[in-house]
Amino acid sequence: MAKQSVIARSKKKPKFSTREVRRCFRCGRKHGYMRDFDLCRICFREMANRGEIPGVKRSSW
């Protein structure tokens, strides 16, 4: 879980557009971020396994 100050800093408009940091809206993690879902890989997996993300299901073959 990211500190509140780090999350607040990432929400501010950066001086340059390339400095924008996208973070998971649940935990604030910046690495392993998926833009399509606005989640990090860990939160995505937890929510997908519980069936909380519509249209996502586990693959099996």
N, C-alpha and C positions, 0 to 999 in steps of 0.2 A: 504494500500500500504506500503510495507516494504521500509526502507531507502536504499539508494544506497550503503552505506557502509556495511550494513548487507547482501545484495545480493552479493556484491563483495567478502565478507568473506566466504560465503557459496560455492562460485565457486572454491575457493582454495582447493588443495588436502589436506585432513586432515592427521594428524599424525597417526591416527588409523582409519581403515576402518569403524568401528562402529560409528564414530563421523560424518559421512557424513550426511548432511542435504539436503533433496530434497525439492525444492521450485517450486511453480507455475511459469511458464515462463512469464505469463502476469502480475501478480500483486506481486509476490514474497512471497505469503503466504506459511507458512510451515505446518500448521495444516489443516486437511481435504484434503490431497493431494492424487490424484489418479495416480498411476504409469503408467497405461495403456494409459492415455491421457496427462500426464505431466501437469495437471491442478489441481487447488484446486476445491472444490465442488461448490463454488459460481461462478467461471468463467466457470466451466463445464456446470452448469445449464443455465447461460446466453447464452452461445454459442449453446447449444443443442436446446434451445427454438427458437433461430434464424435460426436453421438449418445449422450451420456452421461446425458441426462435422459430417463427412460422416459415415453412418451406424447407427446413433443414432436417435431414434424417441421416442416421448412421448408415454407412454403406456396408454391404455384405456380399461376398461372392464366393 
